[in-house]
């Protein structure tokens, strides 16, 4: 007869006491903030590599656009790195998360506030999704092609006609919407945006612009 080791006997006792049914504790807010900050940093690094490894610009205008895109990503990447460093050095793992003060009447995509008199980039993206038949996901390149046909200036920063994939990623970053590698219905695996992610941050005011496009 084989006797069980003390470890196995202890494990059996724990299982008998139903300790495995204990509720999983809530994630530590500080740890979650650190994970979110690191995810933003990883997304920015991926966007930068996409530009570096992508097609080389041909015209002088394309070169200028690429330099501007790289500069914008590097600026955000430095800020993201500093946030990660701050959270790593912040000895507040046991402290409760400080409440974020926001306007209770403000829906997700109005924070930060959009330019006065113009739709947010989220609504503009959804307008392009509608033009494509409202698919579940749309390749970043196709989304940019559609946005470039729109008049006006995106988020008061770049004309829609001069948007690039990197610039779109920069504009959507405050809304915490980013592209992912997704297999599309035609079998292509492309960096794409999900329609549900955009709908989740669309406010009622901006929805009016999207629906009248």
C-alpha positions in Angstrom: 0.0 0.0 0.0 1.4 3.4 -1.1 1.1 6.2 1.4 0.6 9.7 0.2 3.2 12.4 0.8 2.5 15.1 3.4 2.1 17.6 0.6 -0.6 15.5 -1.1 -2.4 15.0 2.2 -2.4 18.8 2.8 -3.7 19.4 -0.7 -6.5 17.0 -0.2 -7.4 18.6 3.1 -7.6 22.0 1.4 -9.8 20.6 -1.3 -12.1 19.0 1.2 -12.4 22.4 3.0 -13.7 23.9 -0.3 -11.0 26.5 -0.3 -10.9 26.3 -4.0 -14.3 27.8 -4.2 -13.2 31.0 -2.6 -14.0 34.1 -4.6 -11.1 35.5 -6.7 -10.0 38.8 -5.2 -10.5 42.0 -7.2 -7.4 43.1 -9.1 -5.3 45.7 -7.4 -6.0 49.1 -9.0 -2.4 50.1 -9.1 -1.4 46.8 -10.7 -4.1 47.2 -13.3 -3.0 50.8 -14.1 0.5 49.5 -14.6 -0.7 46.7 -16.9 -2.7 49.3 -18.9 0.2 51.7 -19.2 2.5 48.9 -20.3 -0.1 47.8 -22.9 -0.1 51.4 -24.3 3.6 51.4 -24.5 3.6 48.0 -26.3 1.0 49.3 -28.8 3.1 52.4 -29.5 6.2 50.3 -30.1 4.3 48.1 -32.5 3.0 51.1 -34.4 6.5 52.5 -34.7 7.9 49.2 -36.0 5.0 49.0 -38.5 6.2 52.3 -40.0 9.9 51.4 -39.9 9.2 48.0 -41.6 6.5 49.3 -43.9 6.8 50.6 -47.5 9.4 53.3 -48.0 8.0 56.8 -48.8 8.6 57.8 -52.4 7.6 61.5 -52.8 8.9 64.4 -50.7 5.4 64.7 -49.2 5.3 61.1 -48.2 8.7 61.5 -46.5 7.5 64.5 -44.6 4.3 62.7 -43.5 6.4 59.7 -42.3 8.7 61.9 -40.3 5.7 63.7 -38.7 4.1 60.3 -37.9 7.3 59.0 -36.3 7.8 62.1 -34.3 4.2 61.9 -32.9 4.6 58.3 -31.9 8.0 58.9 -30.3 6.5 61.7 -28.3 3.7 59.5 -27.1 6.1 56.6 -26.5 8.3 58.8 -24.2 5.2 59.8 -22.2 4.1 56.2 -22.0 7.5 55.1 -20.8 7.5 57.7 -18.1 4.1 56.6 -16.9 5.3 53.0 -16.7 8.4 54.2 -14.7 6.2 56.3 -12.4 3.9 53.4 -11.7 6.8 51.0 -11.1 8.3 53.4 -8.6 5.1 54.4 -7.0 4.8 52.6 -3.6 1.0 52.6 -3.5 0.2 48.9 -4.2 -2.1 48.8 -1.2 -3.6 52.2 -1.6 -7.1 52.6 -3.0 -7.4 54.1 -6.5 -8.0 57.8 -6.5 -11.4 58.6 -8.1 -11.3 60.2 -11.6 -13.4 63.3 -11.8 -15.4 63.5 -15.0 -18.5 65.3 -16.1 -21.4 62.9 -15.4 -23.1 64.2 -18.5 -20.1 63.4 -20.7 -20.2 60.2 -22.6 -16.9 58.2 -23.3 -16.0 59.7 -26.7 -16.4 63.3 -25.5 -13.5 62.9 -23.0 -11.3 64.6 -24.0 -13.8 67.0 -25.6 -14.0 66.9 -29.4 -13.4 70.1 -31.4 -16.4 72.4 -31.4 -18.7 71.9 -34.4 -17.1 68.7 -35.6 -17.6 65.0 -35.2 -15.1 62.9 -33.3 -12.8 60.5 -35.1 -14.9 57.6 -33.6 -18.0 58.7 -35.4 -16.1 59.3 -38.6 -14.7 55.8 -38.4 -18.2 54.3 -37.9 -19.4 56.3 -41.0 -16.7 54.5 -43.0 -17.7 51.2 -41.5 -21.3 51.9 -42.6 -20.1 52.6 -46.2 -18.5 49.2 -46.1 -21.7 47.5 -45.0 -21.0 47.6 -41.2 -18.6 44.6 -41.0 -17.5 43.3 -37.6 -13.9 44.4 -38.5 -12.2 46.6 -41.1 -8.6 46.6 -42.1 -6.7 49.7 -40.9 -5.6 50.5 -44.5 -9.2 50.3 -45.8 -10.5 52.4 -42.9 -7.9 55.1 -43.6 -8.8 55.0 -47.3 -12.4 55.7 -46.4 -11.5 58.4 -43.9 -9.4 60.2 -46.5 -12.5 60.9 -48.6 -14.1 62.9 -45.8 -14.0 66.7 -45.7 -12.6 68.7 -42.8 -10.0 68.1 -40.1 -9.9 65.0 -37.9 -10.0 66.0 -34.2 -8.7 69.5 -35.1 -5.3 67.9 -35.8 -4.9 66.6 -39.4 -7.1 67.0 -42.5 -8.9 63.7 -43.2 -7.4 63.8 -46.7 -3.9 63.4 -45.2 -4.6 60.7 -42.6 -2.3 57.7 -42.4 -2.6 54.5 -40.4 -0.2 55.9 -37.8 -2.1 59.1 -37.5 -5.4 57.3 -37.1 -3.8 55.2 -34.3 -2.7 58.4 -32.6 -6.2 60.0 -32.8 -7.9 56.9 -31.5 -5.4 56.3 -28.7 -7.2 58.7 -26.2 -10.4 56.6 -26.7 -8.4 53.4 -25.9 -9.2 52.0 -29.3 -6.4 50.2 -31.2 -5.9 47.9 -34.1 -5.4 44.2 -33.7 -4.3 41.4 -36.0 -7.6 40.0 -37.2 -8.5 37.4 -39.9 -11.1 39.1 -42.1 -13.9 37.3 -44.0 -11.9 37.2 -47.2 -9.2 35.3 -45.4 -6.7 38.1 -45.1 -5.1 38.6 -41.7 -4.6 42.3 -41.3 -4.2 45.0 -38.7 -7.9 45.9 -38.2 -10.3 47.8 -36.0 -13.4 46.2 -34.5 -16.8 48.0 -34.9 -17.8 47.0 -31.4 -14.7 48.7 -29.9 -15.8 52.0 -31.7 -19.4 51.7 -30.7 -18.4 51.2 -27.1 -16.9 54.7 -26.9 -19.4 56.6 -29.1 -21.5 59.2 -27.4 -25.0 60.2 -28.3 -24.0 63.6 -29.7 -21.4 62.2 -32.0 -23.7 59.5 -33.1 -25.8 62.1 -34.9 -22.9 63.0 -37.2 -22.2 59.3 -37.9 -25.9 58.6 -38.8 -26.2 61.5 -41.2 -23.1 60.8 -43.2 
